[in-house]
Amino acid sequence: MSLTTPTAQGPVPNAHAPADARRHELAAFLRSRRERISPEQVGLPMTGRRRTPGLRREEVAQLAAVGVTWYTWLEQGRDIQVSTQVLDAVARALLLDPSERAHLFTLAGAEDPVPAVECSTVGPSVRLVLEQMAPFPAAVVNARYDVLAYNAQYTGIVGDLAALPFEDRNLMWLAFTPSYFRDALVDYRMERDVMVARFRGAMGDHSAEPAWKTLLARLRKASPDFEAAWQRHDVQRAGNGMKRFQVPGVGLLHCDYTSFWLGPRQGAARLIAYTPHDEETRALMDRLPTEA
């Protein structure tokens, strides 16, 4: 990891360092982010009596693998040189979300080498594809299992997502808490284990992001079944397969599901299409909802 090491004579001067006002803003921002994090959130033990909230500076330095003196000077707004590698490490140590991470790099006057790539919105072209998938259920889901968009037929197998709070429009949450989706998913116990393994596999690239940690904490608190599955440490990559749904007023559907990735890597959002596994299911799919 590349960084400038403090010396006994003081920080190394840098003609391109941010202006004083920006450095002071950076210092205040780092302190505020550090003070909101508990040791338990980052896997550190509670030791001794703490006079201030959140993490200590030396703990942030430890998590980011940088020198304590160097990090202290950074948080004091001193004129020191900082590499993008170090900013990346600090951002991860402080559990910054994409907006906070971008703000950190802006205040430091640096370009983020790993900008956010996760899809949080779905464009008109993808929505048109979802509509054209009818009568087959289809949805766009991100690596965290948030449902970002869907066609009317998809509500037949997961329920009325529009009636749910935004944070509950997540297949993991619906599978581990009482819901229409859990009732309709015939093999839900087996399917949940697969989802947890895929969630853990995807979380390796997102373990420092607050949205992922918040969902994980919610699931562990809400469901002993999720906690048990999580503790098994199984890992899978997202893929294709077959699911069975018992849809009220329609019948038993045997569905093959296929993932179409919407980004250059598998961690991006994906369009999932549910197609009939047999002729009986093909006929039943015509009875799924036609209006969202």
C-alpha positions as a Python dict, from the first residue, in 0.01 Angstrom:
ca = {
    (1, 'M'): (0, 0, 0),
    (2, 'S'): (147, 332, -107),
    (3, 'L'): (154, 619, 141),
    (4, 'T'): (374, 898, 267),
    (5, 'T'): (534, 816, 600),
    (6, 'P'): (548, 1095, 862),
    (7, 'T'): (895, 1185, 983),
    (8, 'A'): (1031, 1347, 1296),
    (9, 'Q'): (1052, 1679, 1108),
    (10, 'G'): (680, 1683, 1026),
    (11, 'P'): (461, 1582, 733),
    (12, 'V'): (603, 1574, 385),
    (13, 'P'): (494, 1890, 202),
    (14, 'N'): (272, 1847, -102),
    (15, 'A'): (209, 2129, -344),
    (16, 'H'): (-106, 1961, -469),
    (17, 'A'): (-267, 1902, -131),
    (18, 'P'): (-626, 2026, -82),
    (19, 'A'): (-676, 2382, 35),
    (20, 'D'): (-696, 2447, 409),
    (21, 'A'): (-1074, 2469, 408),
    (22, 'R'): (-1108, 2139, 227),
    (23, 'R'): (-858, 1966, 457),
    (24, 'H'): (-1047, 2089, 764),
    (25, 'E'): (-1373, 1965, 613),
    (26, 'L'): (-1207, 1630, 544),
    (27, 'A'): (-1087, 1612, 904),
    (28, 'A'): (-1434, 1684, 1041),
    (29, 'F'): (-1591, 1432, 804),
    (30, 'L'): (-1350, 1156, 909),
    (31, 'R'): (-1412, 1224, 1278),
    (32, 'S'): (-1789, 1214, 1231),
    (33, 'R'): (-1773, 883, 1043),
    (34, 'R'): (-1537, 730, 1301),
    (35, 'E'): (-1755, 832, 1596),
    (36, 'R'): (-2067, 665, 1457),
    (37, 'I'): (-1913, 315, 1437),
    (38, 'S'): (-1908, 77, 1733),
    (39, 'P'): (-1624, -175, 1774),
    (40, 'E'): (-1873, -460, 1736),
    (41, 'Q'): (-1969, -339, 1387),
    (42, 'V'): (-1617, -403, 1261),
    (43, 'G'): (-1541, -713, 1465),
    (44, 'L'): (-1332, -550, 1737),
    (45, 'P'): (-1371, -641, 2105),
    (46, 'M'): (-1490, -384, 2358),
    (47, 'T'): (-1184, -310, 2572),
    (48, 'G'): (-1155, -57, 2851),
    (49, 'R'): (-1363, 247, 2923),
    (50, 'R'): (-1424, 477, 2628),
    (51, 'R'): (-1432, 851, 2677),
    (52, 'T'): (-1558, 923, 2326),
    (53, 'P'): (-1818, 747, 2109),
    (54, 'G'): (-1727, 519, 1824),
    (55, 'L'): (-1387, 387, 1726),
    (56, 'R'): (-1053, 518, 1846),
    (57, 'R'): (-811, 660, 1592),
    (58, 'E'): (-570, 374, 1644),
    (59, 'E'): (-850, 127, 1570),
    (60, 'V'): (-928, 296, 1239),
    (61, 'A'): (-557, 291, 1156),
    (62, 'Q'): (-543, -79, 1242),
    (63, 'L'): (-845, -160, 1024),
    (64, 'A'): (-705, 42, 735),
    (65, 'A'): (-350, -93, 781),
    (66, 'V'): (-194, 255, 801),
    (67, 'G'): (22, 420, 1065),
    (68, 'V'): (-151, 563, 1370),
    (69, 'T'): (47, 888, 1352),
    (70, 'W'): (-31, 924, 984),
    (71, 'Y'): (-404, 870, 1033),
    (72, 'T'): (-407, 1110, 1329),
    (73, 'W'): (-250, 1382, 1117),
    (74, 'L'): (-501, 1314, 838),
    (75, 'E'): (-789, 1357, 1083),
    (76, 'Q'): (-629, 1675, 1220),
    (77, 'G'): (-636, 1832, 874),
    (78, 'R'): (-260, 1849, 833),
    (79, 'D'): (-98, 1901, 495),
    (80, 'I'): (10, 1545, 414),
    (81, 'Q'): (15, 1350, 91),
    (82, 'V'): (-242, 1073, 59),
    (83, 'S'): (-265, 799, -201),
    (84, 'T'): (-584, 659, -351),
    (85, 'Q'): (-495, 319, -204),
    (86, 'V'): (-498, 464, 146),
    (87, 'L'): (-823, 653, 86),
    (88, 'D'): (-978, 328, -32),
    (89, 'A'): (-859, 150, 284),
    (90, 'V'): (-992, 428, 509),
    (91, 'A'): (-1327, 426, 328),
    (92, 'R'): (-1360, 53, 389),
    (93, 'A'): (-1252, 81, 752),
    (94, 'L'): (-1514, 351, 817),
    (95, 'L'): (-1790, 156, 637),
    (96, 'L'): (-1861, 443, 398),
    (97, 'D'): (-2153, 400, 158),
    (98, 'P'): (-2105, 501, -209),
    (99, 'S'): (-2210, 864, -151),
    (100, 'E'): (-1982, 901, 151),
    (101, 'R'): (-1695, 736, -33),
    (102, 'A'): (-1733, 978, -324),
    (103, 'H'): (-1737, 1270, -77),
    (104, 'L'): (-1417, 1142, 86),
    (105, 'F'): (-1231, 1131, -245),
    (106, 'T'): (-1364, 1475, -342),
    (107, 'L'): (-1244, 1632, -17),
    (108, 'A'): (-906, 1464, -59),
    (109, 'G'): (-877, 1596, -415),
    (110, 'A'): (-834, 1245, -556),
    (111, 'E'): (-1009, 1032, -817),
    (112, 'D'): (-1174, 717, -690),
    (113, 'P'): (-1012, 417, -867),
    (114, 'V'): (-1312, 197, -785),
    (115, 'P'): (-1627, 405, -846),
    (116, 'A'): (-1964, 261, -750),
    (117, 'V'): (-2101, 25, -1015),
    (118, 'E'): (-2404, -128, -849),
    (119, 'C'): (-2726, -68, -1037),
    (120, 'S'): (-2983, 112, -819),
    (121, 'T'): (-3217, 226, -1097),
    (122, 'V'): (-3356, 55, -1405),
    (123, 'G'): (-3378, 239, -1735),
    (124, 'P'): (-3674, 248, -1978),
    (125, 'S'): (-3517, -8, -2213),
    (126, 'V'): (-3491, -269, -1939),
    (127, 'R'): (-3846, -196, -1822),
    (128, 'L'): (-3967, -250, -2177),
    (129, 'V'): (-3794, -589, -2184),
    (130, 'L'): (-3968, -681, -1857),
    (131, 'E'): (-4307, -594, -2007),
    (132, 'Q'): (-4235, -795, -2320),
    (133, 'M'): (-4154, -1104, -2111),
    (134, 'A'): (-4528, -1149, -2035),
    (135, 'P'): (-4686, -1391, -1966),
    (136, 'F'): (-4365, -1503, -1798),
    (137, 'P'): (-4277, -1347, -1458),
    (138, 'A'): (-3958, -1142, -1470),
    (139, 'A'): (-3774, -897, -1244),
    (140, 'V'): (-3448, -709, -1204),
    (141, 'V'): (-3267, -802, -883),
    (142, 'N'): (-2931, -680, -755),
    (143, 'A'): (-2666, -889, -580),
    (144, 'R'): (-2822, -800, -242),
    (145, 'Y'): (-3157, -949, -358),
    (146, 'D'): (-3331, -610, -370),
    (147, 'V'): (-3608, -616, -632),
    (148, 'L'): (-3547, -310, -850),
    (149, 'A'): (-3815, -359, -1117),
    (150, 'Y'): (-4062, -626, -1225),
    (151, 'N'): (-4353, -700, -1456),
    (152, 'A'): (-4714, -763, -1351),
    (153, 'Q'): (-4683, -1141, -1367),
    (154, 'Y'): (-4400, -1134, -1114),
    (155, 'T'): (-4646, -1017, -847),
    (156, 'G'): (-4821, -1349, -888),
    (157, 'I'): (-4525, -1531, -734),
    (158, 'V'): (-4395, -1272, -487),
    (159, 'G'): (-4701, -1063, -397),
    (160, 'D'): (-4775, -692, -418),
    (161, 'L'): (-4430, -538, -380),
    (162, 'A'): (-4568, -187, -430),
    (163, 'A'): (-4757, -221, -101),
    (164, 'L'): (-4436, -291, 92),
    (165, 'P'): (-4188, -39, 236),
    (166, 'F'): (-3889, 2, 7),
    (167, 'E'): (-3651, -170, 249),
    (168, 'D'): (-3874, -480, 256),
    (169, 'R'): (-3872, -528, -122),
    (170, 'N'): (-3593, -778, -82),
    (171, 'L'): (-3623, -1149, -159),
    (172, 'M'): (-3404, -1249, 134),
    (173, 'W'): (-3627, -1054, 372),
    (174, 'L'): (-3943, -1195, 218),
    (175, 'A'): (-3809, -1552, 232),
    (176, 'F'): (-3720, -1537, 602),
    (177, 'T'): (-4019, -1341, 731),
    (178, 'P'): (-4394, -1410, 692),
    (179, 'S'): (-4489, -1307, 338),
    (180, 'Y'): (-4683, -1403, 26),
    (181, 'F'): (-4353, -1501, -137),
    (182, 'R'): (-4261, -1745, 139),
    (183, 'D'): (-4607, -1902, 129),
    (184, 'A'): (-4599, -1940, -250),
    (185, 'L'): (-4242, -2079, -269),
    (186, 'V'): (-4301, -2452, -227),
    (187, 'D'): (-3944, -2553, -138),
    (188, 'Y'): (-3873, -2238, 59),
    (189, 'R'): (-3652, -2401, 323),
    (190, 'M'): (-3411, -2541, 64),
    (191, 'E'): (-3428, -2228, -150),
    (192, 'R'): (-3347, -2005, 149),
    (193, 'D'): (-3024, -2194, 213),
    (194, 'V'): (-2923, -2136, -148),
    (195, 'M'): (-3006, -1766, -120),
    (196, 'V'): (-2799, -1727, 197),
    (197, 'A'): (-2500, -1899, 35),
    (198, 'R'): (-2525, -1672, -270),
    (199, 'F'): (-2571, -1365, -52),
    (200, 'R'): (-2256, -1455, 144),
    (201, 'G'): (-2066, -1512, -179),
    (202, 'A'): (-2170, -1172, -314),
    (203, 'M'): (-2105, -993, 14),
    (204, 'G'): (-1732, -1056, -19),
    (205, 'D'): (-1717, -757, -255),
    (206, 'H'): (-1946, -540, -40),
    (207, 'S'): (-1867, -629, 323),
    (208, 'A'): (-1782, -270, 416),
    (209, 'E'): (-2095, -115, 265),
    (210, 'P'): (-2359, 1, 516),
    (211, 'A'): (-2656, -117, 306),
    (212, 'W'): (-2525, -474, 307),
    (213, 'K'): (-2438, -467, 677),
    (214, 'T'): (-2778, -321, 763),
    (215, 'L'): (-2964, -593, 573),
    (216, 'L'): (-2748, -861, 732),
    (217, 'A'): (-2815, -722, 1080),
    (218, 'R'): (-3192, -706, 1013),
    (219, 'L'): (-3202, -1066, 894),
    (220, 'R'): (-2995, -1199, 1183),
    (221, 'K'): (-3219, -1023, 1432),
    (222, 'A'): (-3549, -1118, 1265),
    (223, 'S'): (-3489, -1484, 1183),
    (224, 'P'): (-3318, -1762, 1382),
    (225, 'D'): (-3336, -1971, 1062),
    (226, 'F'): (-3131, -1710, 879),
    (227, 'E'): (-2879, -1695, 1164),
    (228, 'A'): (-2838, -2073, 1155),
    (229, 'A'): (-2784, -2071, 778),
    (230, 'W'): (-2544, -1778, 803),
    (231, 'Q'): (-2332, -1957, 1062),
    (232, 'R'): (-2277, -2250, 825),
    (233, 'H'): (-2061, -2023, 603),
    (234, 'D'): (-2180, -2187, 280),
    (235, 'V'): (-2093, -1995, -37),
    (236, 'Q'): (-2236, -2014, -388),
    (237, 'R'): (-2238, -1797, -696),
    (238, 'A'): (-2565, -1679, -847),
    (239, 'G'): (-2690, -1892, -1134),
    (240, 'N'): (-2988, -2059, -1295),
    (241, 'G'): (-3220, -2335, -1174),
    (242, 'M'): (-3580, -2440, -1112),
    (243, 'K'): (-3835, -2325, -853),
    (244, 'R'): (-4189, -2436, -767),
    (245, 'F'): (-4462, -2188, -674),
    (246, 'Q'): (-4811, -2266, -543),
    (247, 'V'): (-5001, -1958, -660),
    (248, 'P'): (-5350, -1899, -514),
    (249, 'G'): (-5616, -1911, -782),
    (250, 'V'): (-5366, -2038, -1040),
    (251, 'G'): (-5207, -2365, -928),
    (252, 'L'): (-4865, -2528, -899),
    (253, 'L'): (-4602, -2374, -1128),
    (254, 'H'): (-4274, -2548, -1215),
    (255, 'C'): (-4052, -2261, -1330),
    (256, 'D'): (-3704, -2257, -1479),
    (257, 'Y'): (-3530, -1932, -1390),
    (258, 'T'): (-3257, -1778, -1601),
    (259, 'S'): (-3033, -1482, -1510),
    (260, 'F'): (-2932, -1217, -1763),
    (261, 'W'): (-2660, -992, -1621),
    (262, 'L'): (-2710, -619, -1681),
    (263, 'G'): (-2348, -521, -1621),
    (264, 'P'): (-1998, -624, -1728),
    (265, 'R'): (-1946, -851, -1428),
    (266, 'Q'): (-2156, -1106, -1246),
    (267, 'G'): (-2187, -887, -937),
    (268, 'A'): (-2409, -643, -1129),
    (269, 'A'): (-2788, -647, -1124),
    (270, 'R'): (-2955, -921, -1326),
    (271, 'L'): (-3282, -970, -1504),
    (272, 'I'): (-3436, -1299, -1390),
    (273, 'A'): (-3695, -1459, -1616),
    (274, 'Y'): (-3920, -1744, -1498),
    (275, 'T'): (-4019, -1969, -1787),
    (276, 'P'): (-4241, -2283, -1778),
    (277, 'H'): (-4067, -2611, -1703),
    (278, 'D'): (-4357, -2810, -1854),
    (279, 'E'): (-4667, -2764, -2068),
    (280, 'E'): (-4902, -2759, -1769),
    (281, 'T'): (-4710, -2466, -1620),
    (282, 'R'): (-4711, -2292, -1958),
    (283, 'A'): (-5091, -2300, -1960),
    (284, 'L'): (-5118, -2186, -1597),
    (285, 'M'): (-4892, -1885, -1656),
    (286, 'D'): (-5161, -1733, -1876),
    (287, 'R'): (-5368, -1701, -1558),
    (288, 'L'): (-5112, -1488, -1373),
    (289, 'P'): (-5195, -1117, -1318),
    (290, 'T'): (-5192, -891, -1620),
    (291, 'E'): (-5187, -559, -1432),
    (292, 'A'): (-4928, -446, -1180),
}
